[in-house]
Amino acid sequence: HLQRGGKPTAFDRILALKLGAAAVDLVKEEKFNRMVVLRGTKIMDIPIEEAVKQIKYVDKELYELSKLFY
């Protein structure tokens, strides 16, 4: 939230709560090596391997723009 320069919104707080609860459920269900993600409007879990199988690049223009603020 410091990156945005403001307090978390209600959406941010609720999303964090839901993601955390889903992560706890994974542990309770002994589903290890998975991570919780938001796909569209659905919270789901995916294998860690899926999350790291390819390099994800940051848009260069967005990176340059962000340097104005940091």
C-alpha positions in Angstrom: 0.0 0.0 0.0 3.0 2.2 0.4 3.6 1.8 -3.3 0.2 3.4 -4.0 0.8 6.0 -1.3 -2.5 5.3 0.5 -4.4 3.1 2.9 -5.7 -0.2 1.8 -9.2 0.0 0.2 -12.1 -2.2 1.4 -11.5 -4.4 -1.6 -7.9 -4.8 -0.7 -8.8 -5.8 2.9 -11.5 -8.3 1.9 -9.3 -9.8 -0.8 -6.4 -10.3 1.7 -8.8 -11.9 4.1 -10.2 -14.3 1.5 -6.7 -15.2 0.1 -5.5 -15.9 3.6 -8.4 -18.0 4.5 -8.0 -20.0 1.3 -4.3 -20.5 2.1 -5.2 -21.8 5.6 -7.7 -24.2 4.0 -4.9 -25.6 1.8 -2.8 -26.4 4.9 -5.8 -27.9 6.7 -6.5 -30.1 3.7 -2.8 -31.0 3.5 -2.6 -29.6 -0.1 1.1 -28.6 -0.1 3.1 -27.2 -3.0 0.2 -25.1 -4.1 -0.5 -21.4 -4.0 -3.7 -19.3 -3.8 -4.5 -17.0 -6.8 -7.2 -14.7 -8.0 -8.3 -15.6 -11.5 -10.8 -13.0 -12.7 -13.2 -12.9 -9.7 -12.5 -16.5 -8.5 -10.1 -17.5 -5.7 -8.5 -20.8 -6.5 -5.3 -22.8 -5.9 -2.7 -23.8 -8.5 0.5 -25.9 -8.3 3.5 -23.8 -7.5 5.1 -25.2 -10.7 2.4 -23.5 -12.8 3.2 -20.1 -11.1 6.9 -20.3 -11.9 7.0 -22.3 -15.1 7.8 -19.2 -17.3 9.5 -15.9 -16.8 7.0 -13.0 -16.5 8.3 -9.7 -17.7 7.5 -6.2 -16.4 6.3 -3.8 -19.1 9.2 -1.4 -19.8 7.0 1.7 -20.1 5.3 0.9 -16.8 8.8 0.4 -15.2 10.0 3.7 -16.5 6.8 5.4 -15.2 7.3 3.9 -11.8 10.7 5.4 -11.5 9.0 8.8 -11.3 7.6 7.9 -8.0 10.4 5.9 -6.3 
